[in-house]
Structures are given as structure tokens and as C-alpha cells.
């Protein structure tokens, strides 16, 4: 891969296309988890790849291409989130009658986690995704986010606290609805 990075940094479009093709699915998965929106994730990936093509000649260490590309992606996600806040519409979720749980209760757990994930701000989601989804250490996540490791640790701590609180609040809501039914 390092050879492709060096070729691409000298303007080889085919080498960059190979790098982009090898990275695009993973980049989209990360952006989708951070932004919680399919179209905005696509826009962030496109922006990150355009920035990579434009700035690749300035990359000092071709061996760190993937980490650098993730940093560009996170910054593109932040920009998309800023644009999204400007166009946000308040929607209140109306709880539905509880149904009988079936063998696919893991889907309900996943939905509950997705709802809780929406309570996080984009910076907290980025740390969660980099640490838990990509499996990066907090040190590496902090480096990608260009923040001190202590800040990454703090964001992770508060994000997990918010997730727990949102899940517990949802559980209390469901329990109270079941009692009323």
C-alpha cells in the first residue's frame, strides 16, 4: 500500500483510485456511525477523499496514510454535522404499544442502542466509533481527532454515561407503559 500512496502523491490517478476503492467501504461505515445519516455520510466520505487527493503530496509519512485518511474523514464528519444542525427539525418519537418479544430481541437491543446513540454529540460519537468500532486505542483515536488523550478519555466517559442514561430512561418508559397496559 505504501507504494500506491507514493505513486498517488506524485499524481498517479490510478494509484489513488486503488487506494480510494480499498478504503471507501470502511470510511463510509465509520462516517455512517458518526453522523447517523446515509446521505451525509456519503458527502463526508466524498469530501475526505477529495481532500486526500488534494493534500496527498503534503503527507510526510506514506505508512500513516490510513490514519491520516481517517483524520480527514472525522473532520469532514464534523463539518457535515455543523451543516446538519443548521437544518435540524425537532421530531418527537411516539412510543408504540409493546409487542411480545420474539427470538430476535437482539434487534430491539440494537434499535435501543441506535436511539441512545442519537443523544451523543458528533465529537462523542467519533470517539465511540474510533475506539469501539475500529478498535483503536484511545491514544490512536486522540491522535486521529487531533485532541489530547485525556480529552478523548473524557469524551468517551461522558458518552458512555449518556448512552447508559438514555437506555435506562427508555427502559423506565417501556416499563411504565407496560404497567399502564
Secondary structure, DSSP 8 states (H G I E B T S, - for coil): -HHHHHHHHTT-HHHHHHHHHHHHHHHHHHHHHHH--HHHHHHHHHHHHHHHHHHGGG-S-GGGHHHHHHHHHHHHHHHHHHHHHHT---------------TTHHHHHHHHHHHHHTTS-HHHHHHHIIIIIS---HHHHHHHHTS-HHHHHHHHHHHHHHHHHHHHHHHHHHHHHHHH-
